[in-house]
Amino acid sequence: MAAAHAVRRPHYPYAHSHFESWGWMKPMSVSPFGPAADRARNEESRAKVDRVLDEAVETAKKLVELYKKEADKYKRLAEMERDRRREVEARLRNCSKLLGEGPDLEAKLDSMIPDLVRAAASLPPPPEVSELQARLEATEKDRDAFAELLDIATKKRDAALRARDAVTARLESRRREDEQLPGDADALKARLHAPTLRGVLEQAQRHCFSLVITADMDETKKLEHHKKAPHWCDRLAATLATMQLYAETKDLAQARGGRGGPDLANLKAYCTSQPFPLLADDKVVLSEGQTASSSPRGKAQRTLRVPEYIDSSGRALMLEHVRIGDGAPPAPRLHYLDDTDRSGQLVIGFFGDHRYNAGTN
């Protein structure tokens, strides 16, 4: 009966779909743009939450690292403090031990005093200051003597080397020219012979290895056409040959252990000592008159170029000279610097007409 009297509800096959389409079975969208906008907003929120969580994790890691560093620092400080405390305790123990041994140490020191007194009495007395000063002066004298001997030996060695080199060079030069070795001044003079004054100087540069020619060769232009030029060429060749042989002879004498004696004191003495000199000794002048040697103009004209190993300034005063011409103008002169005692060389600083002095200018 109940079933017979039950009210049958009408069936609407599409009612559920209508309800869903009307939104009665699902929650309504929050965004006015629909569910897709809701999902995008939800994803953005989750991304923000993830970023916040990541930042929190990183911050936590940094805090942990900072804590570890601080913990390590305090741990090291604690270890240092513990080491200092142990050191102080060890010192306290040592001090306590020494204090405990005080009487014994005093007795030991008292027993050592007599031995120390006897040892001090047996020592030789200290030398006086004057004695030490005398020893020092004697040592310095010995040092100076050894230095002088070394300098002499060095000069002898250098002279021997220069003499050897000069002889070797001359032998080689003559061998190349297929000549015999006469070994005299005449042969060297003949080798220096040239038709012009400049040519003589150039020959000397090739054959006279103990001569350094710094003179300006253009000065010879003023003399080349003079009627006495051939005579001056001959005397210039004789002068340069004599200078070369003088330097070689002096080098050989020094190499053999001496200075060669008074005959090799200077170029003039060498010419005087020769039985048949190419260059007469009265042609060699070792100094100048008062005007030429002391006046600014005279000194300036005679301060000439030299190699820097002879004078670091590159210039030197050359009062020594040879009279190539007689007293009548232009009276050519050859000015030189004799450095045979040191370098074994002579420097030809000027060749030309007479330099300024009171008599000729």
C-alpha positions in Angstrom: 0.0 0.0 0.0 2.7 2.3 0.9 4.3 1.7 -2.4 0.9 2.2 -4.1 0.3 5.4 -2.4 3.8 6.7 -2.9 4.0 9.9 -4.8 6.1 9.4 -7.9 8.3 12.3 -8.6 8.7 13.4 -12.2 12.0 12.4 -13.8 14.0 15.1 -15.5 16.8 13.4 -17.3 18.7 16.7 -18.0 18.0 18.4 -14.7 21.5 17.6 -13.2 23.3 18.9 -16.2 21.2 22.1 -16.0 22.1 22.5 -12.4 25.7 22.1 -13.1 25.6 24.5 -16.0 23.9 27.0 -13.7 26.7 26.6 -11.1 24.5 25.0 -8.4 26.8 21.9 -8.0 30.2 23.7 -8.1 31.5 26.7 -6.2 31.4 29.9 -8.1 34.7 31.4 -9.5 36.3 34.2 -7.4 37.9 35.9 -10.4 35.7 37.7 -12.8 37.8 36.1 -15.5 36.9 32.5 -14.7 38.6 29.4 -13.4 41.7 29.8 -15.6 42.5 33.1 -13.9 41.9 31.4 -10.5 44.4 28.7 -11.3 47.0 31.3 -12.5 46.6 33.2 -9.3 46.9 30.1 -7.2 50.1 29.1 -9.0 51.5 32.6 -8.5 50.7 32.4 -4.8 52.4 29.0 -4.6 55.5 30.4 -6.4 55.7 33.3 -3.9 55.3 30.8 -1.0 58.1 28.7 -2.5 60.4 31.7 -2.9 59.8 32.7 0.7 60.5 29.2 1.8 63.8 29.1 -0.2 64.8 32.4 1.2 64.1 31.2 4.7 66.2 28.1 4.0 69.1 30.1 2.7 68.9 32.5 5.7 68.8 29.5 8.0 71.9 28.1 6.3 73.8 31.4 6.7 72.9 31.5 10.4 74.1 28.0 10.9 77.5 28.9 9.2 77.8 32.0 11.2 77.1 30.1 14.4 79.8 27.5 13.4 82.4 30.3 12.8 81.6 31.9 16.1 81.7 28.5 17.9 85.2 27.8 16.3 86.5 31.2 17.3 85.4 30.7 20.9 86.8 27.2 20.8 90.2 28.6 19.7 90.1 31.3 22.4 89.3 28.6 25.0 92.3 26.5 23.8 94.6 29.5 24.0 93.4 30.4 27.4 93.9 26.8 28.5 97.5 26.8 27.1 98.3 30.1 28.9 96.9 28.7 32.1 99.1 25.6 31.7 102.2 27.7 31.0 101.6 29.8 34.1 101.1 26.7 36.2 104.4 25.2 34.9 106.2 28.5 35.8 104.7 28.4 39.2 105.9 24.9 39.7 109.4 25.8 38.6 109.5 28.8 40.9 108.3 26.7 43.8 111.0 24.2 43.0 113.7 26.9 43.0 112.4 28.4 46.2 112.6 24.9 47.7 116.2 24.5 46.6 117.2 28.0 47.7 119.6 27.0 50.5 121.3 24.3 48.4 121.9 26.8 45.5 123.4 29.4 47.9 125.8 26.8 49.2 126.8 25.7 45.6 127.5 29.3 44.7 129.6 29.8 47.8 131.7 26.8 46.9 132.3 28.0 43.3 133.6 31.4 44.3 137.2 30.3 45.1 137.5 28.5 41.8 136.3 31.6 39.9 138.7 33.8 41.8 141.6 31.5 40.9 140.6 31.3 37.2 140.4 35.1 37.0 143.8 35.4 38.6 145.4 33.1 36.1 144.1 35.1 33.1 146.7 37.3 31.3 146.2 41.0 31.9 144.2 42.8 29.2 146.4 44.7 26.7 146.6 48.5 27.0 144.8 50.7 24.5 148.2 52.0 23.2 149.3 48.5 22.5 146.1 47.7 20.6 146.6 51.0 18.6 150.2 50.0 17.7 149.0 46.6 16.5 146.3 48.2 14.4 148.8 50.6 12.8 151.2 47.8 12.1 148.4 45.8 10.4 147.4 48.8 8.3 151.0 49.3 7.2 151.2 45.7 6.2 147.9 46.0 4.3 149.2 49.2 2.5 152.4 47.4 1.6 150.6 44.4 0.2 148.3 46.7 -1.8 151.3 48.6 -3.2 153.0 45.3 -4.2 149.8 44.2 -5.9 149.6 47.5 -7.8 153.2 47.1 -8.9 152.6 43.5 -10.0 149.5 44.6 -11.9 151.3 47.4 -13.7 154.1 45.0 -14.7 151.6 42.5 -16.0 149.8 45.2 -18.0 153.1 46.5 -19.4 154.1 43.0 -20.4 150.8 42.4 -22.1 151.0 45.8 -23.9 154.6 45.1 -25.1 153.6 41.6 -26.3 150.6 43.0 -28.1 152.6 45.8 -29.7 155.3 43.4 -30.9 152.8 40.9 -32.1 150.9 43.6 -34.0 154.0 44.9 -35.6 155.1 41.4 -36.6 151.7 40.7 -38.1 151.7 44.0 -39.9 155.1 43.4 -41.4 154.2 39.8 -42.2 151.2 41.0 -44.2 153.4 43.5 -46.0 155.9 40.6 -46.7 158.7 42.6 -45.1 161.6 41.6 -42.9 161.7 42.7 -39.3 164.5 45.3 -39.1 163.6 46.3 -35.6 164.9 49.9 -35.8 163.4 53.4 -35.9 164.4 53.9 -39.5 162.2 51.0 -40.7 159.2 52.3 -38.8 159.8 55.8 -40.1 159.8 54.5 -43.6 156.5 52.7 -43.0 155.0 56.0 -41.9 156.2 58.0 -44.9 153.4 59.6 -46.9 153.2 62.5 -49.4 150.9 64.5 -47.1 150.8 65.4 -43.4 147.4 63.8 -43.0 148.7 60.7 -44.7 151.5 60.4 -42.1 149.0 60.6 -39.3 146.9 58.0 -40.9 149.8 55.6 -41.4 150.6 56.1 -37.7 147.1 55.0 -36.8 147.7 51.7 -38.7 151.3 51.0 -37.5 151.9 52.7 -34.1 149.8 50.8 -31.6 151.0 52.7 -28.6 149.8 56.0 -30.0 146.3 57.3 -29.7 145.5 60.1 -32.2 142.6 62.3 -31.1 143.8 65.3 -33.1 141.6 66.9 -35.7 143.3 66.0 -38.9 141.6 68.8 -40.8 144.1 71.1 -39.1 146.7 69.8 -41.6 144.9 71.5 -44.5 146.4 74.8 -43.4 149.9 73.3 -43.9 149.7 70.9 -46.8 150.5 73.5 -49.5 153.4 75.2 -47.7 156.8 75.0 -49.3 158.2 73.3 -46.2 155.4 70.7 -46.1 157.7 67.8 -47.4 160.2 68.6 -44.7 157.5 68.6 -42.1 156.2 65.3 -43.3 159.6 63.8 -42.8 160.0 65.2 -39.3 156.4 64.2 -38.4 157.1 60.6 -39.4 160.4 60.6 -37.4 158.6 62.0 -34.4 155.8 59.5 -34.4 158.2 56.6 -35.0 160.3 57.8 -32.0 157.2 58.0 -29.8 156.1 54.5 -30.7 159.6 53.0 -30.0 159.8 55.0 -26.7 156.5 53.6 -25.5 157.5 50.0 -26.6 160.9 50.2 -24.8 159.3 51.5 -21.7 156.7 48.8 -21.7 159.4 46.1 -22.0 161.4 47.7 -19.2 158.4 47.7 -16.9 157.6 44.1 -17.9 161.0 43.0 -16.8 160.6 44.4 -13.3 161.7 48.0 -13.5 160.8 51.5 -14.6 163.6 51.7 -17.2 165.8 54.2 -15.4 166.2 57.9 -16.2 166.6 57.2 -19.9 162.9 56.4 -20.0 161.7 59.2 -17.7 160.1 61.0 -20.6 160.3 61.4 -24.4 163.1 64.0 -24.2 165.2 61.8 -22.0 164.7 58.9 -24.4 165.8 61.0 -27.4 168.9 62.1 -25.4 169.9 58.5 -24.6 169.8 57.4 -28.3 173.2 57.3 -30.1 171.6 58.2 -33.5 168.1 59.6 -32.7 165.6 60.3 -35.4 164.2 63.1 -33.3 166.6 65.5 -31.7 166.0 66.1 -28.0 166.0 69.9 -28.4 162.8 69.5 -30.5 160.9 68.0 -27.5 159.5 70.6 -25.1 158.2 69.3 -21.8 156.3 72.4 -20.7 155.2 75.9 -21.9 156.0 79.4 -21.0 154.1 81.3 -18.3 151.6 82.9 -20.7 150.7 79.7 -22.6 150.4 77.5 -19.5 148.5 79.9 -17.2 146.4 82.3 -19.4 142.8 81.2 -20.0 143.3 81.3 -23.8 146.5 79.4 -23.7 145.1 76.7 -21.4 141.9 76.4 -23.5 143.9 75.8 -26.7 146.0 73.1 -25.0 143.1 71.3 -23.3 142.6 68.5 -25.8 140.6 65.3 -26.2 141.8 62.1 -24.6 140.1 58.7 -24.1 137.9 58.4 -21.0 140.0 55.6 -19.6 142.8 58.1 -19.3 140.7 61.0 -18.0 137.0 60.6 -17.1 136.3 64.1 -18.3 137.5 63.2 -21.8 139.9 66.1 -21.9 143.4 66.9 -20.5 145.9 69.7 -20.6 148.8 69.0 -23.0 151.8 71.2 -22.4 154.3 68.7 -23.8 154.9 69.2 -27.5 157.3 68.6 -30.3 158.6 71.3 -32.7 157.8 70.0 -36.1 158.5 73.3 -37.7 161.0 76.0 -36.8 160.2 79.3 -35.1 158.9 81.1 -38.2 155.1 81.0 -38.7 153.1 78.8 -39.0 155.7 76.9 -36.9 153.6 73.6 -36.7 153.5 71.8 -33.3 152.5 68.4 -32.1 151.0 68.4 -28.6 150.8 65.1 -26.8 150.1 63.6 -23.4 152.6 61.0 -22.0 150.6 58.4 -20.2 153.1 55.6 -20.6 153.4 55.1 -16.8 149.8 54.1 -16.5 148.2 53.1 -19.8 151.4 52.6 -21.8 150.2 55.1 -24.4 150.9 58.5 -25.7 147.9 60.6 -26.9 148.4 62.9 -29.8 145.9 65.7 -29.1 146.9 68.3 -31.7 148.9 68.7 -34.8 148.8 72.0 -36.6 150.1 75.6 -36.6 151.5 77.1 -33.4 149.1 77.6 -30.5 148.7 80.9 -28.8 151.5 82.4 -26.7 153.0 85.8 -26.1 155.9 85.3 -28.5 154.1 84.0 -31.6 150.7 85.6 -31.4 
